[in-house]
């Protein structure tokens, strides 16, 4: 009986051999490797986030330039006399006022969106700030393009007129005014194009793989 008890105790208390330890070691290493490789496309998404930030800065320049240019649209006709003064200003046309206000709102939004874009750079796998930006970017894209579309027909008539309705072009008399409004419209259209590029980049960043 004592012999059997000794054999059992010896069998139970046998230490782990070096061979068994070596067999288990690769399994631990492989699990660590899998854990390290688990986040997919982290570098790619971080690059997209950096591109998003740069494009936002460019869009700020476009919308801010459009707002300031439209706000400074002012010209006096060359045939102004001592008693008569013919002057064209942006606030003479309500559509131009809407354009300036809309682009000012978009510019303010873009400044507020920069911290969220920075979060996407620091945490490229975070989806919540990216989804939030996509929603508001889409709304601001619509507002930017709507303001540019509203101004485009007026700018066209100012340059070319409409002979069918006897509307004469007046850019020859108010050249500075027409140049400012045309430049503002181009800046707003450029901002809308940049916004669409930002949304496309965000869509790629939200992909799982």
Buried (B, 14 or more C-beta within 10 A) or exposed (E): EEEEEEEEEEEEEEEEEEEEEEEEEEEEEEEEEEEEEEEEBEEEBBBBBBBBBEBBEBBBBBBBBBBBBBBEBBBBBEEEEEEEEBEBBBEEBEBBBBBBBBBBBBBBBBEEBEEBBBBBBEBBEBEEBBEEBBEBBBEBBEBBBBBBBBBBEBBBBBBEBEEEEEEEBBBEBBEBBBBBBBBBBBBBBBBBBBBBBBBEBBEEBEEEE
